[in-house]
């Protein structure tokens, strides 16, 4: 057990009486997906939107797809949510007048006032167009108020128990609502202290393998991975990138960095590490790029990943690389 004056103070158990997540230093995460889906359904099911003779009712949440997670990093809460919602509505006066309300971009990146709300009508009639116009002009306010309630409830519900009390500060709860830059600039890893390791210390490592398919040419994928502007686009932040043999790179606020060992449209090899791994420890990332008749297949082999980081490394490739690349450049998903 660490004592004062010995080792990294982040790990000193004396700071926390129960020795749990000392100083709130570690990245902890709560999954809010199921709760969010239930909350969204609760807010919109049977919702009536109307004024005078114009009134419609939400009859079904047709689509509620996305994710929501809450992270505690160094004593700050980081909220990440992204939802695509489609609501079916019908006129209270006539079941023949119906349509949909689509909310494609409810996320922490956009203020509620900036969230797109699209109103469609199944069959155009004079009465139907009146209701559609009403929903466009006034009904959107009601919908946005419900979205505000969801976001507020998410932050209230998932703030509980995430920030643990420190010594002499039992009620501190710092909430960081500037989430976009922070959550997407951090890789979800566990902090491991590298101080006071013996020279013979050996890290137990594993190999991560993944395969992805993209609707693009091999050279397009290669350019996307080696062009500063394109890497900035899918990582959502500034990068340092020297696309040449021996060139350095830094992504996600410096949390991922290393150097290029080999570069060609068919193969990219990187000396790759997460900032929070033991000091001096690098893995090797090999991206084998194979162009097929109608898509490009990319095979990732990453050797030297600390065994304790296996799951988080896999998740972060999926979330911060592959999914983000496909969303950003429209390279498409294969089922």
Number of C-alpha atoms within 10 A of each C-alpha: 7 13 12 12 8 11 14 14 15 16 22 18 18 17 19 18 11 9 12 12 18 21 22 20 16 21 19 19 17 14 13 18 17 10 13 22 21 11 17 18 15 13 15 18 16 15 18 18 22 18 12 5 9 17 18 27 20 21 18 17 20 13 15 18 13 16 17 20 18 22 24 23 21 16 23 18 26 23 28 21 21 18 20 15 20 20 21 18 25 23 22 18 12 12 10 13 21 23 22 21 23 18 21 17 19 21 20 18 16 13 10 17 13 11 16 15 20 14 21 19 17 12 12 14 12 9 13 22 15 13 27 23 14 19 24 16 10 13 21 19 14 14 19 18 12 16 20 14 13 18 20 11 14 20 16 10 12 19 20 10 9 19 24 20 19 17 11 9 9 10 10 12 17 14 16 14 14 14 19 18 15 18 19 17 20 19 24 23 21 15 15 13 15 15 10 10 11 8 6 6 8 8 13 10 15 16 15 17 13 13 12 14 21 22 20 18 20 21 16 15 22 18 17 18 19 19 14 17 15 16 21 18 17 20 20 18 17 17 19 17 22 16 19 14 14 15 15 17 21 19 22 22 19 16 17 17 21 22 21 22 19 16 17 13 16 15 16 20 20 24 20 24 23 23 20 16 19 17 14 8 17 20 19 19 23 21 20 17 23 17 19 13 6 10 17 21 21 21 17 19 16 22 17 18 24 18 14 15 17 15 12 14 20 14 13 16 15 15 14 19 15 19 16 17 23 16 12 15 15 12 20 16 13 9 4
